[in-house]
Amino acid sequence: MSPRNFVLASRASQLAQVQTNIVLASLQKQFPSQQGDDQAGQTFSTSFMSTAGDKNQSQALYLLGGKALWTKELEVALQDGTVDILVHSLKDVPTTLPSGFQLGAILEREDPADSLVVKQGKPWKSLDDLPDGSVVGTSSVRRVAQLKRKFPKLQFSDVRGNLNTRLAKLDDPNGPYAALVLAKAGLVRLGMGGRITADLTPPILFHAVSQGALGVEVRSDDKEAIELCKILTHQETEWNCLAERACLRVLEGGCSVPVGVASSLKWENEKQEAGLLTLTGAVTSIDGQEHVEHTLKEKVSNAEGAEQVGAKLAGILLETGAKKILDSINVDRERRIEEAEKVEAKEK
């Protein structure tokens, strides 16, 4: 590989920068600076930018659209060669990438669980402890749908902003929130794991597709970047996440659709040539009244096999009630978008 400076890019949020620096450190470890050599080795730098999802902090994600909110501006920079490698929270990456782009690597996953964070100074240790009518903040309809089903006496309210902003809203003595539900991985990566009150794991709450994993996106024609990224991939995480993403792809869901998953992979031997993949998928109506859930356990021997398990699971979910739920959600979203556009037009 010829000497080259690779520019790593991501969103400008604190968490996105921390995640980018994780990838940067991994690459620098593999390609340490070669000071004193006649020919320099690979070098790496970073670039950060705001995306549509960062700029619009007023509307609920449910109304804003799909995952491209977090990736489109970054992909424009990747396409024109301004940057070479995009670092994403993999859960924010569309399950089908635009032509000319591909996932170059999936890094080892942090714990994919969601976590409960209670307002500072309050004694509650779980969702069961919260008084009836307590307001729980989250921007995820997946979380709301599943938790409404199990905790009907709680109220759920949208909360946007970066992690520090959300925690400030939570801890405000005059604020409405008794607790937040957040991705554990983000809290841990920002050194805020101490704020976690309790983890919310299946069957209470199935996490988002690819939650906790970092994905690296590159141009499909950039052979050097593709080769470079191979050293970053964690095979177990890759197979689990590809299975989850294939399931979501068939369900045609996005970040604002209540699809939850859980996956695990048990290797047959140390060579990691094959293993038993266990994949659970769950689709829940936004009011929590309807819920479809199924688990598959199948042997897989490559990434393509893992994706086939995900697609198969999605087919079963659709046949057993998920299609009805998702169709209803799409109709409701279109209605709410039309209403929002009418209000916006009147204000103008």
C-alpha positions as CSV (number, residue, x, y, z in Angstrom):
1,M,0.0,0.0,0.0
2,S,1.4,3.4,-1.0
3,P,1.9,6.1,1.6
4,R,-1.2,8.1,2.1
5,N,-3.0,10.3,4.7
6,F,-6.5,8.9,5.4
7,V,-9.1,11.4,6.6
8,L,-11.6,10.0,9.1
9,A,-14.9,11.9,9.3
10,S,-18.0,11.8,11.5
11,R,-20.6,14.0,13.1
12,A,-19.5,16.8,15.3
13,S,-21.1,15.6,18.5
14,Q,-18.9,14.7,21.5
15,L,-19.8,11.1,21.3
16,A,-19.2,10.9,17.5
17,Q,-15.7,12.4,18.0
18,V,-14.9,10.0,20.8
19,Q,-16.0,7.1,18.6
20,T,-13.9,8.4,15.7
21,N,-10.9,8.7,18.0
22,I,-11.4,5.0,18.9
23,V,-11.0,4.1,15.3
24,L,-8.1,6.5,14.8
25,A,-6.2,5.0,17.7
26,S,-6.8,1.5,16.3
27,L,-5.3,2.5,13.0
28,Q,-2.4,4.4,14.5
29,K,-1.6,1.3,16.6
30,Q,-1.5,-0.8,13.4
31,F,0.5,1.8,11.5
32,P,2.7,3.7,13.9
33,S,4.5,6.8,12.7
34,Q,7.7,5.9,11.0
35,Q,9.8,8.9,11.9
36,G,13.3,8.8,10.4
37,D,12.3,6.5,7.5
38,D,13.1,7.6,4.0
39,Q,9.5,6.9,3.1
40,A,6.6,7.8,5.5
41,G,3.9,5.2,6.2
42,Q,0.2,5.7,6.4
43,T,-1.0,8.7,8.4
44,F,-4.4,9.6,9.7
45,S,-6.4,12.8,10.5
46,T,-10.0,13.6,11.4
47,S,-12.8,15.9,10.2
48,F,-16.1,16.6,11.9
49,M,-19.3,18.1,10.6
50,S,-22.9,18.6,11.6
51,T,-25.7,16.6,9.9
52,A,-29.4,17.2,9.3
53,G,-30.2,15.1,12.4
54,D,-27.9,17.3,14.5
55,K,-29.3,20.6,13.2
56,N,-33.0,19.7,13.7
57,Q,-33.5,19.3,17.5
58,S,-37.1,20.3,17.6
59,Q,-39.0,17.6,15.7
60,A,-39.4,14.1,16.9
61,L,-37.2,11.6,15.1
62,Y,-40.4,9.7,14.3
63,L,-41.4,12.5,11.9
64,L,-38.0,13.4,10.5
65,G,-37.5,10.3,8.4
66,G,-34.9,7.6,8.2
67,K,-31.2,7.0,9.2
68,A,-29.9,9.2,6.3
69,L,-30.4,12.1,8.6
70,W,-27.1,11.2,10.3
71,T,-25.1,10.2,7.2
72,K,-26.1,12.1,4.0
73,E,-23.8,15.1,4.4
74,L,-20.9,12.8,5.4
75,E,-21.4,10.7,2.3
76,V,-21.3,13.8,0.1
77,A,-17.8,14.5,1.5
78,L,-16.8,10.9,1.1
79,Q,-18.0,10.9,-2.5
80,D,-16.1,14.0,-3.6
81,G,-12.9,12.7,-1.9
82,T,-12.8,15.4,0.8
83,V,-12.6,12.5,3.4
84,D,-11.7,8.9,3.0
85,I,-13.4,7.0,5.9
86,L,-16.7,7.6,7.7
87,V,-17.1,6.5,11.3
88,H,-20.7,5.9,12.4
89,S,-22.7,4.4,15.2
90,L,-23.8,1.5,13.1
91,K,-27.4,1.7,14.3
92,D,-27.6,5.1,12.5
93,V,-26.4,3.6,9.1
94,P,-29.1,2.7,6.6
95,T,-29.4,-1.0,5.9
96,T,-28.9,-0.3,2.2
97,L,-26.1,2.1,1.4
98,P,-26.1,4.4,-1.7
99,S,-24.4,3.1,-4.8
100,G,-20.6,3.6,-4.6
101,F,-20.4,3.1,-0.8
102,Q,-19.9,0.0,1.4
103,L,-19.2,-1.0,5.0
104,G,-15.5,-1.4,5.3
105,A,-15.5,-2.6,8.9
106,I,-17.5,-3.3,11.9
107,L,-15.6,-2.9,15.2
108,E,-16.0,-4.9,18.4
109,R,-19.3,-4.1,20.0
110,E,-19.8,-2.4,23.3
111,D,-22.7,-3.7,25.4
112,P,-25.8,-3.1,23.2
113,A,-28.2,-2.8,26.1
114,D,-30.3,0.2,26.8
115,S,-30.0,1.7,30.3
116,L,-32.2,3.5,32.8
117,V,-30.8,6.8,34.2
118,V,-32.8,8.3,37.1
119,K,-32.9,12.0,38.0
120,Q,-30.1,12.9,40.4
121,G,-31.1,12.6,44.1
122,K,-34.0,10.3,43.5
123,P,-34.1,6.8,45.2
124,W,-35.6,4.8,42.4
125,K,-33.6,1.8,41.2
126,S,-35.8,0.5,38.4
127,L,-38.8,1.3,36.2
128,D,-41.0,-0.6,38.6
129,D,-40.0,1.9,41.3
130,L,-41.1,5.0,39.4
131,P,-44.4,6.5,40.7
132,D,-47.4,6.1,38.5
133,G,-47.5,8.9,35.9
134,S,-43.7,9.5,36.0
135,V,-42.3,10.9,32.7
136,V,-39.5,8.9,31.1
137,G,-37.6,10.7,28.3
138,T,-36.4,8.9,25.2
139,S,-36.3,9.9,21.5
140,S,-36.8,6.2,20.4
141,V,-40.2,4.9,19.4
142,R,-38.8,1.4,19.7
143,R,-38.2,2.0,23.4
144,V,-41.5,3.7,23.9
145,A,-43.4,0.9,22.2
146,Q,-41.8,-1.9,24.2
147,L,-41.9,-0.1,27.5
148,K,-45.5,1.0,27.2
149,R,-46.4,-2.6,26.8
150,K,-44.8,-3.5,30.1
151,F,-45.2,-0.3,32.1
152,P,-48.6,1.2,31.1
153,K,-48.7,3.5,34.2
154,L,-45.6,5.5,33.0
155,Q,-45.6,8.4,30.5
156,F,-43.0,8.7,27.8
157,S,-41.9,12.0,26.3
158,D,-39.5,12.8,23.5
159,V,-36.1,14.3,24.5
160,R,-33.5,15.4,22.0
161,G,-30.0,16.8,22.2
162,N,-26.5,15.4,22.9
163,L,-26.0,13.4,26.0
164,N,-24.9,16.3,28.2
165,T,-28.0,18.2,27.1
166,R,-30.3,15.3,27.9
167,L,-28.8,14.7,31.3
168,A,-29.1,18.4,32.1
169,K,-32.8,18.3,31.2
170,L,-33.2,15.2,33.4
171,D,-31.5,16.7,36.4
172,D,-33.3,20.1,36.2
173,P,-35.3,20.3,39.5
174,N,-38.1,21.9,37.5
175,G,-37.9,19.6,34.6
176,P,-40.6,17.0,33.8
177,Y,-38.4,13.9,33.6
178,A,-38.1,11.3,36.3
179,A,-35.7,9.2,34.2
180,L,-34.2,8.7,30.8
181,V,-33.6,5.6,28.7
182,L,-30.3,5.8,26.8
183,A,-27.9,3.5,25.0
184,K,-25.4,2.1,27.5
185,A,-22.6,2.2,24.9
186,G,-22.8,6.0,24.6
187,L,-22.7,6.5,28.3
188,V,-19.7,4.2,28.7
189,R,-17.8,5.7,25.9
190,L,-18.2,9.2,27.3
191,G,-17.2,8.1,30.8
192,M,-20.7,8.5,32.2
193,G,-21.3,4.9,33.1
194,G,-21.6,5.9,36.7
195,R,-25.0,7.5,35.9
196,I,-26.5,4.2,34.9
197,T,-29.2,3.1,37.4
198,A,-30.0,-0.2,35.7
199,D,-29.7,-2.0,32.4
200,L,-32.9,-2.8,30.5
201,T,-32.3,-6.1,28.7
202,P,-34.5,-8.6,26.9
203,P,-37.3,-9.5,27.4
204,I,-38.0,-6.1,29.0
205,L,-36.4,-4.2,26.2
206,F,-34.8,-5.5,22.9
207,H,-32.1,-3.2,21.7
208,A,-31.8,-1.4,18.3
209,V,-30.3,-3.1,15.3
210,S,-26.5,-2.8,15.6
211,Q,-26.6,-0.8,18.8
212,G,-23.3,-0.5,20.5
213,A,-21.2,-1.2,17.4
214,L,-19.2,1.2,15.3
215,G,-19.3,1.0,11.5
216,V,-16.8,2.3,9.0
217,E,-18.0,3.4,5.6
218,V,-15.7,3.8,2.6
219,R,-16.0,4.3,-1.2
220,S,-16.4,1.0,-3.1
221,D,-13.7,1.9,-5.5
222,D,-11.1,2.8,-2.8
223,K,-9.2,-0.4,-2.6
224,E,-6.6,0.9,-0.2
225,A,-9.2,2.1,2.3
226,I,-11.1,-1.2,2.0
227,E,-7.9,-3.2,2.6
228,L,-7.0,-0.9,5.5
229,C,-10.3,-1.4,7.2
230,K,-10.0,-5.2,7.3
231,I,-7.8,-5.0,10.3
232,L,-10.5,-3.2,12.3
233,T,-13.3,-5.8,11.8
234,H,-14.3,-8.0,14.8
235,Q,-15.8,-11.1,13.3
236,E,-18.3,-12.0,16.0
237,T,-19.7,-8.5,16.0
238,E,-19.8,-8.4,12.2
239,W,-21.8,-11.6,11.9
240,N,-24.2,-10.6,14.6
241,C,-24.7,-7.1,13.3
242,L,-25.1,-8.2,9.6
243,A,-27.8,-10.6,10.7
244,E,-29.6,-7.9,12.6
245,R,-29.3,-5.4,9.7
246,A,-30.6,-8.0,7.2
247,C,-33.6,-8.5,9.4
248,L,-34.3,-4.8,9.5
249,R,-33.7,-4.4,5.8
250,V,-36.4,-6.9,5.0
251,L,-38.8,-5.4,7.5
252,E,-38.0,-2.0,5.8
253,G,-37.7,-0.3,9.1
254,G,-35.6,2.8,10.1
255,C,-34.4,4.3,13.3
256,S,-37.9,5.5,14.0
257,V,-39.6,2.1,13.7
258,P,-40.1,-0.1,16.8
259,V,-38.0,-3.0,15.7
260,G,-35.9,-4.6,18.5
261,V,-33.4,-7.4,18.4
262,A,-31.0,-9.5,20.4
263,S,-28.2,-11.7,19.0
264,S,-25.4,-14.0,20.1
265,L,-22.9,-16.2,18.4
266,K,-21.3,-19.3,19.9
267,W,-18.2,-20.5,18.0
268,E,-17.7,-24.2,17.3
269,N,-13.9,-23.9,17.7
270,E,-11.1,-21.4,18.2
271,K,-10.6,-20.9,14.5
272,Q,-14.1,-19.2,14.4
273,E,-14.9,-20.9,11.1
274,A,-18.5,-21.6,12.1
275,G,-20.9,-21.1,15.0
276,L,-24.4,-21.2,16.3
277,L,-26.2,-17.9,15.7
278,T,-29.1,-17.0,18.0
279,L,-31.2,-14.1,16.7
280,T,-34.4,-12.7,18.2
281,G,-36.5,-10.0,16.5
282,A,-39.4,-8.1,18.0
283,V,-41.9,-5.6,16.4
284,T,-44.2,-3.7,18.6
285,S,-47.0,-1.2,17.8
286,I,-46.4,2.3,19.0
287,D,-49.1,2.1,21.7
288,G,-47.6,-1.2,23.0
289,Q,-50.8,-3.1,22.4
290,E,-49.5,-5.4,19.6
291,H,-46.2,-7.3,19.8
292,V,-44.7,-10.0,17.5
293,E,-41.5,-11.8,18.6
294,H,-39.6,-14.8,17.2
295,T,-36.2,-16.4,17.8
296,L,-34.1,-18.4,15.3
297,K,-31.1,-20.6,16.1
298,E,-29.0,-21.7,13.1
299,K,-25.5,-22.7,12.3
300,V,-23.6,-20.2,10.1
301,S,-20.2,-20.4,8.5
302,N,-19.8,-16.9,6.9
303,A,-21.2,-13.4,6.9
304,E,-23.6,-14.2,4.1
305,G,-25.0,-17.0,6.1
306,A,-25.6,-14.7,9.0
307,E,-27.5,-12.3,6.7
308,Q,-29.6,-15.1,5.5
309,V,-30.7,-15.9,9.1
310,G,-31.7,-12.3,9.5
311,A,-33.7,-12.2,6.4
312,K,-35.4,-15.5,7.3
313,L,-36.3,-14.1,10.7
314,A,-37.8,-11.0,9.1
315,G,-40.0,-13.1,6.9
316,I,-41.4,-15.1,9.8
317,L,-42.1,-11.8,11.7
318,L,-43.9,-10.4,8.7
319,E,-46.0,-13.5,8.3
320,T,-47.0,-13.6,12.0
321,G,-48.2,-10.0,12.4
322,A,-45.3,-7.6,11.9
323,K,-46.6,-6.4,8.5
324,K,-49.8,-5.2,9.9
325,I,-48.0,-3.3,12.7
326,L,-45.5,-1.7,10.3
327,D,-48.2,-0.7,7.7
328,S,-50.2,1.0,10.5
329,I,-47.1,2.8,11.7
330,N,-46.3,4.1,8.2
331,V,-49.9,5.4,7.7
332,D,-49.8,7.1,11.0
333,R,-46.4,8.7,10.2
334,E,-47.6,10.0,6.9
335,R,-50.7,11.6,8.6
336,R,-48.6,13.3,11.3
337,I,-46.1,14.6,8.7
338,E,-49.0,16.1,6.7
339,E,-50.4,17.7,9.9
340,A,-46.9,19.1,10.8
341,E,-46.5,20.5,7.2
342,K,-49.9,22.2,7.4
343,V,-49.0,23.9,10.7
344,E,-45.6,25.0,9.3
345,A,-47.3,26.4,6.2
346,K,-49.8,28.4,8.4
347,E,-47.0,29.8,10.5
348,K,-45.2,31.1,7.3
